């Protein structure tokens, strides 16, 4: 018998570094967002040039805000003359207080509504009315009540962020499978054991959905509240730049808006990550 000759595959030359980089999974994941963002920036720049508008393009925004807003975001000239980094931190401090209060109160009220049918029916119309009130509508009331801009802004954050937490917590309890409740009755679990062993684990995904919605609303509310009445903060920075006017005021506002969007995205991802870690991935 004649021995069959095995066909050896030709040796392929190794991919160059840039070729291997293009095949990397991370590159494939970020390629589309980078290309789309670059396309929007190019289109923005072209439209500003073609229309001969005073509105700055991305190149002008970077050039007019490079020093000190981009390269030195934590400068401090005293008073409210602070860089965008400090302004973001001031806003985050207010959001942290208002959002934490909303989480504590919202979960407690949601538990009460979910566990007691009479309370749920009694307060549901009031909640449905109050949750539709725009955040800025609460600002005059909060200023009359507290007489201080900082506390008023925190109250606006609280009253804006609390409703999604209340509703989602109550909904989570309502959606607990009947089998869980039957097991609790058979085992004669005490109220505390029923809460810790059944209610809280079963409702955790719903609670974190409410928390994730609320962090976005809280960030929206603080920017709006600071634009009207606050000393410092990213909303104050935007409104102050608008009132100051000048050639670079629009660029400062655009840069601040980009900061607001990035921080809002980071806050959303943090809450989503915490929810996945505590309650597991939501489906």
C-alpha positions as semicolon CSV with decimal commas, in nm:
position;residue;x (nm);y (nm);z (nm)
1;X;0,000;0,000;0,000
2;X;0,115;0,346;-0,083
3;X;0,148;0,575;0,214
4;X;-0,079;0,874;0,181
5;X;0,098;1,201;0,209
6;X;-0,051;1,429;0,471
7;X;-0,121;1,773;0,344
8;X;0,046;2,018;0,578
9;X;-0,126;2,353;0,623
10;X;0,083;2,647;0,517
11;X;0,228;2,840;0,803
12;X;0,044;3,170;0,838
13;X;0,250;3,471;0,932
14;X;0,168;3,605;1,278
15;X;-0,074;3,893;1,293
16;X;0,082;4,235;1,342
17;X;0,025;4,405;1,674
18;X;-0,253;4,625;1,541
19;X;-0,426;4,322;1,388
20;X;-0,422;4,133;1,717
21;X;-0,551;4,445;1,892
22;X;-0,844;4,472;1,649
23;X;-0,940;4,109;1,722
24;X;-0,933;4,160;2,098
25;X;-1,280;4,119;2,261
26;X;-1,251;4,453;2,442
27;X;-1,176;4,628;2,114
28;X;-1,481;4,472;1,952
29;X;-1,693;4,590;2,243
30;X;-1,583;4,955;2,236
31;X;-1,535;4,990;1,861
32;X;-1,898;5,074;1,783
33;X;-1,940;5,339;2,058
34;X;-1,608;5,503;1,963
35;X;-1,691;5,516;1,594
36;X;-2,042;5,650;1,654
37;X;-1,916;5,912;1,899
38;X;-1,647;6,020;1,656
39;X;-1,907;6,046;1,380
40;X;-2,131;6,268;1,593
41;X;-1,838;6,494;1,686
42;X;-1,730;6,528;1,323
43;X;-2,087;6,607;1,214
44;X;-2,121;6,862;1,497
45;X;-1,798;7,034;1,391
46;X;-1,900;7,040;1,025
47;X;-2,245;7,185;1,099
48;X;-2,094;7,463;1,311
49;X;-1,855;7,555;1,028
50;X;-2,110;7,530;0,745
51;X;-2,378;7,734;0,922
52;X;-2,128;7,997;1,040
53;X;-2,294;7,979;1,380
54;X;-2,156;8,126;1,701
55;X;-2,228;7,791;1,863
56;X;-1,889;7,627;1,931
57;X;-1,788;7,296;1,779
58;X;-1,604;7,026;1,976
59;X;-1,263;7,170;1,882
60;X;-1,362;7,515;2,009
61;X;-1,511;7,366;2,326
62;X;-1,186;7,191;2,411
63;X;-0,975;7,495;2,320
64;X;-1,186;7,738;2,526
65;X;-1,214;7,517;2,834
66;X;-0,874;7,349;2,834
67;X;-0,731;7,584;3,093
68;X;-0,835;7,560;3,372
69;X;-1,152;7,351;3,344
70;X;-1,009;7,041;3,175
71;X;-0,648;7,026;3,290
72;X;-0,718;7,160;3,640
73;X;-1,073;7,060;3,744
74;X;-0,990;7,099;4,115
75;X;-0,874;7,458;4,122
76;X;-1,015;7,670;4,405
77;X;-1,006;8,050;4,395
78;X;-1,229;8,087;4,700
79;X;-1,606;8,116;4,736
80;X;-1,793;7,958;4,450
81;X;-1,504;8,003;4,204
82;X;-1,413;7,635;4,192
83;X;-1,328;7,387;3,919
84;X;-1,572;7,135;3,779
85;X;-1,425;6,860;3,993
86;X;-1,517;7,044;4,315
87;X;-1,858;7,141;4,175
88;X;-1,933;6,774;4,102
89;X;-1,826;6,676;4,454
90;X;-2,054;6,944;4,607
91;X;-2,347;6,809;4,405
92;X;-2,263;6,448;4,492
93;X;-2,263;6,531;4,864
94;X;-2,617;6,667;4,837
95;X;-2,727;6,371;4,628
96;X;-2,574;6,123;4,876
97;X;-2,776;6,268;5,165
98;X;-3,105;6,301;4,979
99;X;-3,073;5,966;4,803
100;X;-2,981;5,780;5,123
101;X;-3,284;5,924;5,302
102;X;-3,503;5,831;5,005
103;X;-3,370;5,474;5,009
104;X;-3,434;5,427;5,382
105;X;-3,779;5,586;5,383
106;X;-3,879;5,441;5,046
107;X;-3,796;5,082;5,138
108;X;-3,973;5,115;5,473
109;X;-4,289;5,260;5,316
110;X;-4,275;5,006;5,034
111;X;-4,260;4,721;5,285
112;X;-4,559;4,861;5,471
113;X;-4,759;4,901;5,151
114;X;-4,668;4,554;5,027
115;X;-4,741;4,372;5,352
116;X;-5,065;4,549;5,440
117;X;-5,342;4,557;5,183
118;X;-5,542;4,824;5,369
119;X;-5,245;5,063;5,379
120;X;-5,170;4,994;5,012
121;X;-5,525;5,075;4,902
122;X;-5,542;5,381;5,125
123;X;-5,218;5,546;5,017
124;X;-5,195;5,435;4,654
125;X;-5,398;5,729;4,512
126;X;-5,185;5,979;4,705
127;X;-4,860;5,820;4,586
128;X;-4,978;5,812;4,224
129;X;-5,055;6,185;4,242
130;X;-4,738;6,297;4,419
131;X;-4,498;6,091;4,208
132;X;-4,601;6,282;3,894
133;X;-4,512;6,624;4,038
134;X;-4,201;6,766;3,862
135;X;-3,896;6,809;4,087
136;X;-3,875;7,187;4,053
137;X;-4,235;7,225;4,168
138;X;-4,117;7,115;4,513
139;X;-3,842;7,378;4,534
140;X;-4,057;7,677;4,646
141;X;-4,224;7,459;4,910
142;X;-3,890;7,333;5,038
143;X;-3,747;7,686;5,053
144;X;-4,048;7,802;5,254
145;X;-4,017;7,506;5,490
146;X;-3,640;7,501;5,548
147;X;-3,525;7,855;5,461
148;X;-3,187;7,720;5,345
149;X;-3,086;7,644;4,989
150;X;-2,877;7,335;5,072
151;X;-3,149;7,168;5,280
152;X;-3,410;7,265;5,022
153;X;-3,205;7,101;4,745
154;X;-3,166;6,784;4,954
155;X;-3,542;6,775;5,013
156;X;-3,606;6,806;4,637
157;X;-3,373;6,511;4,579
158;X;-3,547;6,309;4,848
159;X;-3,902;6,376;4,730
160;X;-3,806;6,306;4,369
161;X;-3,614;5,983;4,433
162;X;-3,839;5,821;4,695
163;X;-4,135;5,722;4,474
164;X;-3,970;5,463;4,244
165;X;-3,825;5,293;4,552
166;X;-4,164;5,283;4,725
167;X;-4,347;5,151;4,420
168;X;-4,090;4,887;4,324
169;X;-4,053;4,760;4,681
170;X;-4,429;4,723;4,719
171;X;-4,450;4,556;4,377
172;X;-4,175;4,312;4,473
173;X;-4,366;4,201;4,781
174;X;-4,685;4,169;4,579
175;X;-4,505;3,941;4,330
176;X;-4,375;3,698;4,595
177;X;-4,489;3,348;4,485
178;X;-4,780;3,206;4,680
179;X;-4,573;2,893;4,746
180;X;-4,331;3,098;4,958
181;X;-4,617;3,226;5,169
182;X;-4,762;2,877;5,207
183;X;-4,425;2,745;5,325
184;X;-4,403;3,028;5,577
185;X;-4,745;2,936;5,715
186;X;-4,659;2,566;5,733
187;X;-4,334;2,635;5,916
188;X;-4,508;2,897;6,130
189;X;-4,234;3,148;6,073
190;X;-4,232;3,451;6,293
191;X;-4,285;3,791;6,134
192;X;-3,918;3,879;6,165
193;X;-3,804;3,550;6,013
194;X;-4,057;3,587;5,732
195;X;-3,920;3,933;5,652
196;X;-3,550;3,840;5,661
197;X;-3,568;3,492;5,506
198;X;-3,842;3,535;5,245
199;X;-3,957;3,893;5,183
200;X;-3,621;4,070;5,160
201;X;-3,443;3,814;4,937
202;X;-3,746;3,785;4,707
203;X;-3,792;4,161;4,671
204;X;-3,424;4,257;4,640
205;X;-3,424;4,266;4,257
206;X;-3,730;4,493;4,258
207;X;-3,577;4,718;4,524
208;X;-3,257;4,763;4,326
209;X;-3,458;4,839;4,013
210;X;-3,622;5,121;4,207
211;X;-3,287;5,234;4,345
212;X;-3,141;5,243;3,995
213;X;-3,427;5,453;3,863
214;X;-3,408;5,681;4,165
215;X;-3,035;5,758;4,134
216;X;-3,095;5,894;3,785
217;X;-3,388;6,104;3,904
218;X;-3,186;6,229;4,201
219;X;-2,902;6,343;3,974
220;X;-3,150;6,518;3,744
221;X;-3,316;6,689;4,040
222;X;-2,997;6,823;4,197
223;X;-2,877;6,982;3,874
224;X;-3,212;7,153;3,824
225;X;-3,238;7,265;4,188
226;X;-2,884;7,406;4,190
227;X;-2,950;7,606;3,876
228;X;-3,224;7,799;4,055
229;X;-3,105;7,828;4,414
230;X;-2,773;7,699;4,544
231;X;-2,422;7,806;4,637
232;X;-2,192;7,583;4,438
233;X;-2,258;7,260;4,257
234;X;-2,263;7,160;3,893
235;X;-2,608;7,312;3,837
236;X;-2,488;7,640;3,988
237;X;-2,182;7,628;3,759
238;X;-2,401;7,592;3,448
239;X;-2,633;7,877;3,546
240;X;-2,344;8,100;3,652
241;X;-2,169;8,043;3,318
242;X;-2,489;8,135;3,134
243;X;-2,534;8,457;3,332
244;X;-2,168;8,553;3,295
245;X;-2,184;8,544;2,914
246;X;-1,862;8,586;2,723
247;X;-1,706;8,394;2,438
248;X;-1,636;8,079;2,638
249;X;-1,960;8,060;2,839
250;X;-2,130;7,821;2,594
251;X;-1,823;7,598;2,590
252;X;-1,823;7,589;2,970
253;X;-2,189;7,489;2,972
254;X;-2,130;7,213;2,715
255;X;-1,834;7,077;2,913
256;X;-2,039;7,080;3,234
257;X;-2,322;6,892;3,059
258;X;-2,071;6,627;2,948
259;X;-1,950;6,598;3,309
260;X;-2,311;6,561;3,427
261;X;-2,378;6,283;3,176
262;X;-2,061;6,092;3,263
263;X;-2,122;6,112;3,638
264;X;-2,485;6,007;3,590
265;X;-2,372;5,703;3,390
266;X;-2,118;5,610;3,659
267;X;-2,381;5,637;3,935
268;X;-2,622;5,419;3,737
269;X;-2,353;5,155;3,681
270;X;-2,255;5,153;4,049
271;X;-2,612;5,089;4,164
272;X;-2,659;4,823;3,892
273;X;-2,334;4,653;3,998
274;X;-2,442;4,656;4,364
275;X;-2,777;4,508;4,267
276;X;-2,613;4,226;4,071
277;X;-2,381;4,147;4,359
278;X;-2,650;4,143;4,624
279;X;-2,956;4,006;4,444
280;X;-2,799;3,837;4,142
281;X;-2,835;3,936;3,777
282;X;-3,176;4,068;3,692
283;X;-3,353;3,904;3,406
